[in-house]
Amino acid sequence: MNQDLDAYWMPFTANRQFKKAPRLLARAEGMHFYTPEGRPVLDAIAGLWCVNAGHARPKIVQAIQQQAAELDYAPPFQMGHPKAFELAERLVELTPAGMNKVFFTNSGSESVETALKMAIAYHRVRGEGQRTRLIGRERGYHGVNFGGISVGGMVANRKMFGTLLAGVDHIRHTHDPARNAFTVGQPAHGAEFADDLERLIALHDASTIAAVIVEPVAGSTGVILPPKGYLQRLREICDKHGILLIFDEVITGFGRTGQPFGAQTFGVTPDLMTVAKGITNGAVPMGAVFVKQEVHDAFMNGPEHLIEFFHGYTYSAHPLACAAALGTLDTYADEGLLTRAAQLEGYFAEAVHSLKGAPNVIDIRNIGLVAGIELAPLAGQPAKRAFDVFLDCWERGVLIRTTGDTIALSPPLIIERAQIDQIVGCIGDALKRLA
Ligand SMILES: Cc1ncc(COP(=O)(O)O)c(C=O)c1O
């Protein structure tokens, strides 16, 4: 393919390296991408944790095509369109009990900003305007906007961008390979890491803290699971001190861990929950924040003709996104995809853990249809070994993802067992070849 690659400044990409040896995807269907030359590549990462139902699913494609012809756009401020309301009603049928309000955004990053602003504003409308502090977690990823990188804890995403939001602090992360390496499913050790929140409360005083935000399973940092009892303990501490708990479910949402949401897999209900990605199967940008009834109701005060929450996006509840999301929910329901990861979890776990003992593998972590395979870094060249495995698998027809020296797998939920074997076989071969 003879195409000029110069003008496009690519996101989260080693641009110069990529443009010397580009990896282009021209078409996709089901479990596969196809290169411009027509070479199939098995998608082991659901695009970017988003194509949960597989690619180019007919109900989603048709919904988008029809919607584009019927209503291309409708302003979301002081106006509405029927599919936005229909979608909201459908979505809250899936959420944990009591989380029955939805605010629409266009991405995970926007969902996070929205949730953080809601949390601060919630305390203010209740007369606790001094609760402005936000608590995130080390190694957390909450998108790339200023609020998200402030509560986030991935250093490369933060260090270039100045002082970030004021009044943010972080609890410690839960990665503890000394005690938990090669655990199948949730690790046994580390519930006590939640007590780090008590340390920050003792430092700042609960009366200054609006919310705590965590990913139920930290994805972008390399798949870190919540130790057993950890999320329950965070919930208890938040309740004790009147602090809102936000779950960032941008990757755990829509079936990834075996239930519609991580909140249900882990049995802990937050006050706000951010989603994106799988809400439209990745087909049209969309995000959302799910909100507990009480949090929403706190805003519904004052004169009825006044706007209650001064926030929203030109493309909130965009008609194409709503149509895509409805087609997505139909596809998930028709094929039982939101619980399929629970059925495949045992097979998937056994397959990925079979890589224990492969060259340079120092830990393997899994839940539902997510796995992290951590490699020992090459001396003086962090992230290089995993990236070499990525390149090797790409050449051999499997698309994986790496973050640091961890390989992160999150295949579409339609994956078949033979395809799990293909992915794991390809990684195992690459590890041997590169050893
Ligand atoms: C937990 C989490 N939050 C937020 C985001 C940001 O989403 P987006 O890239 O759609 O802005 C991501 C993206 O991977 C994520 O994993």
The ligand as an SDF file (V2000), in Angstrom:
LIG
                    3D

 16 16  0  0  0  0  0  0  0  0999 V2000
  -10.7610    2.4870   33.1190 C   0  0  0  0  0  0  0  0  0  0  0  0
  -10.7200    3.4430   31.9740 C   0  0  0  0  0  0  0  0  0  0  0  0
  -11.2230    4.6700   32.1370 N   0  0  0  0  0  0  0  0  0  0  0  0
  -11.2280    5.5640   31.1420 C   0  0  0  0  0  0  0  0  0  0  0  0
  -10.7210    5.2560   29.9080 C   0  0  0  0  0  0  0  0  0  0  0  0
  -10.7070    6.2770   28.8270 C   0  0  0  0  0  0  0  0  0  0  0  0
  -11.6100    5.9970   27.8400 O   0  0  0  0  0  0  0  0  0  0  0  0
  -11.5180    6.7760   26.4370 P   0  0  0  0  0  0  0  0  0  0  0  0
  -10.2500    6.3420   25.7870 O   0  0  0  0  0  0  0  0  0  0  0  0
  -12.7710    6.3270   25.7350 O   0  0  0  0  0  0  0  0  0  0  0  0
  -11.5480    8.2260   26.7450 O   0  0  0  0  0  0  0  0  0  0  0  0
  -10.2000    3.9710   29.6910 C   0  0  0  0  0  0  0  0  0  0  0  0
   -9.6360    3.5950   28.3760 C   0  0  0  0  0  0  0  0  0  0  0  0
   -9.0350    2.5680   28.1990 O   0  0  0  0  0  0  0  0  0  0  0  0
  -10.1830    3.0540   30.7580 C   0  0  0  0  0  0  0  0  0  0  0  0
   -9.6460    1.8190   30.6130 O   0  0  0  0  0  0  0  0  0  0  0  0
  1  2  1  0
  2  3  1  0
  2 15  2  0
  3  4  2  0
  4  5  1  0
  5  6  1  0
  5 12  2  0
  6  7  1  0
  7  8  1  0
  8  9  2  0
  8 10  1  0
  8 11  1  0
 12 13  1  0
 12 15  1  0
 13 14  2  0
 15 16  1  0
M  END
$$$$
